[in-house]
Amino acid sequence: MSLEEPNKGGESLQDVQRLIMQRPPEHNTTNLNLDRMKMILDLLGHPEKSFRIVHITGTNGKGSTARMVETIVRTYGLSTGLYTSPHLQKITERISVNGQQLSDNRFIDVYNQVKDFIDIVDAESVKRGGPKMSFFEVLTTMAIWAFADAPVDVAVIEVGMGGLWDATNVLDGDVSIIGPVDMDHMQWLGNTVEEIATEKAGIIKKDSTVVIGPQPHAEKVMPIIEEAFTKNQARELIRDGKEMSVESRMPAVGGQVATLVTPNGRYEQVPIAKFGKHQAHNALEALAAAEVVLPVNGALDGDLVAEALGSVKIPGRIEQIRNSPTIILDGGHNVNAAVALRDAIEESYHFEQLVGVVAMMKDKQVEEFLGILEPILSQIIVTENSWRDRVMPAEELEKIAVNVFGRDRVIRQDMLTDAIQKAVNLVDSEDELGVGYGRGVLICGSFVTAGDARILLREHDNPELKKPKAERA
């Protein structure tokens, strides 16, 4: 079936999205089992058995690593599926086939193909005293069905949250990637890094190759991962710093170049189109995973690897979307992400003035996050994003920011649009030459914030920010 086959049912994408998103959240405590996912895959005839799988978890870096794996495999000529979350602007971003997100019509069509099976599972679960399928379970089902229907050779699947009880964990990964494990989503995954590591190690399956990224709490995390590796009879363990390594790296225009060493080969001076040390390690994990699922004996073709990693696009991850002034978006929302963001900016940019625009969710480690960014920000503008149920009120965020930055460096703008415009005006007011060099705006704190900003900064939505400084009101 063509990805562009028109929808014949008359539903709009908004109609279907509303039906999906009104379902129970994936972290509802009554949802912590895989029964509904197992049931629907049985009903569908196990479409997940038709493709190879790279399964990815970790506190940070999942989305970047997933896109890198997918791009390498697709560059080799294989058909690919990519399932990521959350989306920045549009729900269809979550499911891609061969590098293209599903069209609106195709997304609707996939939903219509599986909705009767969803109804059956809902009814059976309720009959047993359980909930209906969660919105993430429905989206995961849709991704699996779309990949089998395409069909794809390799599906790259990002865990939604945790691993052990995540809807994606009905899949048996040929490769299980565990990126850095740190504190996040504690109310659902546990209050210690050991508890969180146990959840994430739950994706390790029999006969899988397990790829482990750099661990900020290695002495606590690695014994748990290694025990799961042995207990689940996985095939091979590939650890960053042992069986694979980033041998060298240096910043370059548009990103960096790195020499990467995997169990199968050495890849010299590979261009990576993203900033930051953490992205070099994400690329290393992706490369090791691609070596497993690609039908190649030994090292991969260095030119194809360079072509893939030099072109991969990762929206919302240290993404520079404007020049003069420089405007950077980042969706990171926890301490580990803040450290990676600060390090990447310090390494790759030379700002004399950097104004932060920050909106965060109220369940995050807000004070710690702001404290990490404080040394690189001249001023901070606190605001709110569009997720009203979870976002920290700007007034509350302002109080925390004042404790970190001091009263004179904190400004509050309740609307994100106003906050971005205020940041640009602050930068412009210090730019006597009007060239924008050394001055920038960093918009961060949440993927919702990054997604909202991406929409606001489109030329047709906010032309004022696109005008040269002299022409702005």
Buried (B, 14 or more C-beta within 10 A) or exposed (E): EEBEEEBEEEBEBEEBBEBBEEBBEBBEEEBEEBBBBEBBBEBBEEBBEBBBBBBBBBBBBBBBBBBBBBBBBBBBEBBBBBBBBBBBBBBBBBBBBBBEBBBBBBBBBBBBBBBEBBEEBBEBBEEEEBBBBBBBBBBBBBBBBBBBBBBBBBBBBBBBBBBBBBBBBBBBBBBBBBBBBBBBBBEBBBEEBBEBBBBBBBBBBEEBBBBBBBBBBBEBBBEBBBEBBEEBEBBBBBBBBEBBBBEEBEBBEEBBBBBBBBEBBEBEBBBBBBBBBBBBBBBBBBBBBBBBBBEBEEBBBBEBBBBBBBEBEBBBBBBBBBEBBBBBBBBBBBBBBBBBBBBBBEBBBEBEBBBBBBBBBEBBBBEEBBBBBBEBBBBBBBBBBEBEEEBBEBEEBBEBBBEBBEEEBBBBBEEBBEBBBBBBEBBBEEBEEEEBBBBBBBBBBBBBBBBBBBBBBEEEEBEEBBEEBEEEE
